[in-house]
Amino acid sequence: MDLGITGRTALVTGASSGLGLASAQALAANGVRVGMVARSAERLEAAREAVDGDPVTIMADLSQPENINDMLTAAQEALGDIDILVANAGGPPPGDFASTDLGAYPDALQLNLLSTVAMCKYLIPPMQERGWGRVVAITSISVRQPIDQLILSNTARAGLTAFLKTTATEVAPDGVTVNTVQPGLHATDRLTELYDDLEAVASRVPTGTLGDPGDFGRIVAFVCSESARSITGASIPVDGGTAKGLQ
């Protein structure tokens, strides 16, 4: 299927591994020139080899607000106009209400909420001027059904979802779509960090399997496509049927 985005440019954060890397790979496979952002230069360079075309790599830590404008400036210098933003960031430390200090919340909000707000404020207005743009944030199924021991992630990603839903309605008339894709349990390094027994984790998913990052990346790429021009303000679960709510 031709997604109609050949020749576009995309900025993908958290792109050195997992779902961010898979999204960069899927976009590049559809003719998009990709800018890949992550904290580790070594991991970025290794990931770059797995992405088609001529991807650009930019080292930046989204948990540090002062780094974000410099990263965006470097991305524009390397790519020109940025048509697609895929906003992805690693999750904050695990914990529950009792074990999580108040002081831990600002860092989580910066990483999983405010960094994406900053990127949207920078990149969406030029998209509006050009009459075309795609913003896709990789959040979590926890927005629909909070996950135990992940109170920081649950809180920050829910706030980001509200911000993007609000923004979507405002910029839709200008040809810019804004959506979130909500992963459940996928076979990534993050899952390995959180759980010791991945087979037991997979058994709790209705499909009986962990999600494949490559499949997830292709879903992200479709949401960025021309055919998806009428999908905006959506929160799309990719969780093997884990969330039990009706919405």
N, C-alpha and C positions, 0 to 999 in steps of 0.2 A: 504494500500500500504506500503510495506516494503521500507523504505528510505535507508537502507544499512549503517546506521551510528551507530548502536548499539555498545556500548563500546567506542565510541569516547568521547572526552572531549571538552567543549566549555566554553568560557569566554563571558559573556553578560554584557555590561555596561548599566547604566540607567535601571537596572532590577527590581527596587522595585515597579513599577507600569506601567500602560499603555502598549505601544507596546513592550518595553523591557521585561517586565514581561511576556507578552503573548508569546514572542519568546522563553524565557527560558522554559516556560511551554511546548511549542510544541516540543522543542528539547528533554527535559527530557522524554516526553511521547513516544519518539522514541528511548529510551535507551541511551541517551547521558548524561554523568555526567556533571553538569553545575556549573560554578562559577558565582555568581551573585554579581555585583558591583553597589553601589549607595552611596550617601552621608550620608543618615540617617540610623544609626544602628537599630533604632526602626522599621522603615518602611521595612528595609531589612529582619528583623526577621519575621515580619508579612507576607511578600511576600514568604519567604522560605517555610512556611507552605502550600503554594498553588502550590508547585512544586514537582513533583515526584522524587523518588530516594533519593539520599543523597547530595543535593546541598550544595556548599560552599558559604559562604557570606563574602564579603570583603568590608569594608567601605573605600571609597576614593572619593575625589572631583576632577573631571577631569579638572576643571577650574584652578587648581593649578598644574603647571607643575612638581613641585618637588614631588608630590604625585604619579605620574604615574609609575615610575620605581619601587617604593616600592610596589605598588599594583600588578604589573606584577610579581615581585619576589615572593610575597605571593601567587599569583595564581598558579605559577609553583610549589611551594613547596606543595601546597594542592592537585593539580590535576595531577602533572607530565606534560608530553608533552601536549600542548594545540593545538588541531586540528582545532578548529573553533573559529573565533572571530566574534561576533555580536556587532558592534560599534554603540552605541545609546547614545544620550545626549539630555537633555531638551533644549528648544529653549531659546535664549537670549531675553531681554526685547523688547516689541513692539516699533515701532516708524517709522517715515518717514525721508526723506532726511533733511528736515528743522529742525526737532526736535531732531535728533540724533547727538550728539557731536562726534567729531573725536576720543576723548578719549574712547568712548564706543566700538570701533571696535577691539582693541587688545583682550579684554576679550571674545568677541564673536568668534573671530578667534581661540583663544585657546580652547574654549569649543567645538566648532562645526567643527573645521578643524584640528588644530595642535595636539589635544589629540589623534585623530585617526591616524594621521601620526606617532606619537610616538609609538603607540601600534603596528602599522604595521611594523615599523622598528625593533621592538623587536621580534615580533612573526613570521613574514613571513620567515626570513632566516632559522629557524629550520624546518618550514613546507617544505621549498624547499629541505632541506637535507633529510627529511623523504619521500619526493615524494608525499605528500598529504596534502592539506589544503583548508580551506574555509574562506573567509573574506566576510562578508555582513555588509554594513553600512546602517543604517536606516536614510535616509535624509528627503526629502520633495518634494511634487509635485511642490513646488515653484522653484525648479531648472529648470523645464520646463516652468513654467508660474508664474513669481514673484507675491507674495501675497502682497496686500496693507498693509501698516503699519507694515511690517515685514522686513525692509530693512537689518537689521543685519543678520537675519537668511537666507534671500535670498542670501546675499553676501557670507557668510561663507560656506553654503552648496553647492553652485555652485563651489567654489574653491575645496572643498573636492571631489566632483564628478569628476573634472578634474584630481586630484591627483590619484584617484582610477582607473580611466579609463586608465591612463598612466601606472600605476603599473601593471594592469591586463595583458597587452600585454607582459611585461617583465618577469613575473613569470609563465605564462601559460605553458611553456615547462616543468616546474618542478612539474606539477600536482596540482598547487595551483590556485583556481579560486577566483576572486575578483569582487564583484557586489554591486550595490546599489539597495535598495528597497525604493520607493518613496511614502509614504503615503499621501493621501489627508485628508479629514475630517473624523476622527475616534472618537468614543465615549470614550474619555479619559479625565483625569483631566485637561490636558493642554487646551483642547478645552473649558472646563467650565471656565477656567481663562480668556480666550480671548473673549468669547461671552456670552451674557446674555440669548438669546433666541435660544436654540439649535434646536427647531422645524423649526424656520425660516432659520437657517443655513442648515439644512437637505434638505429643499425645494429647495435650490440652486444646489444640487447635482443631476445629471441626473437620477440616480437610485431612488432618493427620500428618501434615507436613509443615515445615518452616517455609516461609516465602523465599523465592529465588530473587536475588538482587537484580539480575538481568531482566526478568519479567517486570519488576517494579520500574526500572529505568525506561523500559519501552512504554509503560503507561504514562510516565511523566512526559516523554517525548510526544505522545499522542495529544495530551492536554495542551501542548504548545503548537499543535498543528493548525493548518487552515480549516480542516474539517471540524475542529473543536471551537470554532469562533463563537458559537452560541453557549458554550459552557463557561460561565463566570459566576463568581460568588459561591462556588461549589466546594464541598468538603468530601473528598472521595476516599472511602475506606478500602484498603488493600490488606486484608487481615485474615483471609481464610475463613471468614464467618465468625470470628471471635466475638465481636461486639454483639450484644443481644438486643439492644434497643431498636425501636422502630425507625428512628431517624439517626 
